[in-house]
């Protein structure tokens, strides 16, 4: 029985050469991205750390009250207070800074791509396999190019998080735009609206609840990368979990882990509350 031909080495070499070519050809671009990203993350982190702890807790309570209920707001405030008592306040702020920046970039890239996919079946056909690959590829794989292009640190964490967390907002934006009532669209066109006016004044407002669901999913996936990203030098709560694993420190592992859970609950409930607000506004308009 003949042996199966082995071409894995050649393919691997081609990929290695291509990545090396990108690194050499776009070195200035990657350095620029590194500089901008690191400055933005540090600025957000410094601002959050500068805020008095009691003011930050009041802001969280206010957000919870406005988007959910007063009891939810108070519970969120207790969660944040507990994280502070664990001695993880600055780590929490770093984690929030990384997630905030990653989600903002995901929305800046993802929503326009989702709109484009909704208007172009050809582009959608090209993007869907790429999104499938991004969602099914093991998240640890994203750390390899991140380290190669940006070295260890928070910038690599942002790069890996972007690839992992971007697909939901793209998919749900496309789904939301395609799901807008055709009669509403035809009515807007009959009144002489251009495609851009129709998108801005009709389709996006109607699609916003579903888009916000995509924002929620993207944010939660970005938070899920916190611990994994710590393996490439990302700071924050994920780093503390990694330290606890290396030291077999059950106490630190529990405190850092439950802190991530608290953040996940707060972010999930608030973003769901925002989506609910848009849904109620949409219902009133209808």
Steps between C-alpha positions, in 0.01 A plus 500: 500500500658828390568777747289815481695798358606749770471863388453654846862616522482691171169665589634599840809653340284699256291637786814582698653683203178693438476613864867600493438697180210686666713576804783644289281687252256650752738552792423872516125435491520247783710739708243774443216267607701399806563862598139615456350194669732508801441874548122460484492207743728684743288816475177313574668308783649817654161675486320209667764472772482879552125482572423475873381150586173625647424704185561200275268287713232773483533506120452121486197525732355776280547298181343194658208705631436672167527195276365230735370588848608662824560158656721397208696823533557442872605140436748615233639754747552224757681288239740784417555573870587134564757502218660802670512318833686214331781746420434467127374851428782605264497160329126540442553845348767363265264222394219750440737721298605209276140384449375855436761572235458158336121535481520854360731381220274199438200732458688743275601210273209261548189714454607647160602152381164361611317778314709432189420129521129581529511705178736274302431128464837452329693657788288303747589174321871584532480609865295215642770230464753740653267567795445125540876448516544785749234352730608136479878545512634421850552832677856407601599503132436874483777557752771384256472783241426744783837426662680500166375843389467684834703310759376433851256737671155655480523581128532131412201435725296756307601345166399149609178628659400684182519185288311296759228754589433666163274243324184534718451871440560457124255210470226657710533837326450329165208299639344813651522707181363215287219448752357852475142491371507526119182708500671761718799508262277528193302777665820696569615451141164617364546829685827558315747393769849419383663172609708684761196687636304176513785329685547784749136588568315172448710184494753571777236622752282196422798263521654649815358245752654210306824693448518559876468126550807468279676762713413296809639180349817674380557651845454167675737327257758774559468437873541127439843572348626669819662189649627367165650839410694500828719230342641764265569747778164675533452658840189503713285234662605237247863542609399433860324180395815391315716582804268299725531201267880519499508530879208260560354785708137406557412821683633733228349280229156516660513877555623577147260248345192623687599859413487409130159341560377818671619711205334260255167524683514881512597540135244244382211653694580859405546429129180291502328792670618735224364258238172490690479880496542502122239226469247702701571812295453298182167366630380852582592622150306215344 
